[in-house]
Amino acid sequence: MAGYLSTSDLAELLGISPATVRFLRAQSKPGGRYAADPFPEPDVVVSRSPGWAETRAAEILAWNARRPGQGIGGGRPRKTQP
């Protein structure tokens, strides 16, 4: 029988912090940054702790590969233009 991945397990799988996993899930709600391509929903919730089936690891990795990288959006403009 397959087990479940916790938020910490997903963070380790994706190479990010557990807080970032929680942020990505929050931004996947309607109106959020990732609403168009939301973070995969958990398979179970036990005492407010989400769990994803281990068999869905490839799906979650594929979602992570589709999301924009660091620095997307430009940020604050430089004081002097090159």
Buried (B, 14 or more C-beta within 10 A) or exposed (E): EEEBBBBEBBBBBBEBEBEBBBBBBEBBEEEBBBEEEBBBEBBEEEEEEBBBBEEBBEEBEEBBEEBEEEEEEEEEEEEEEE
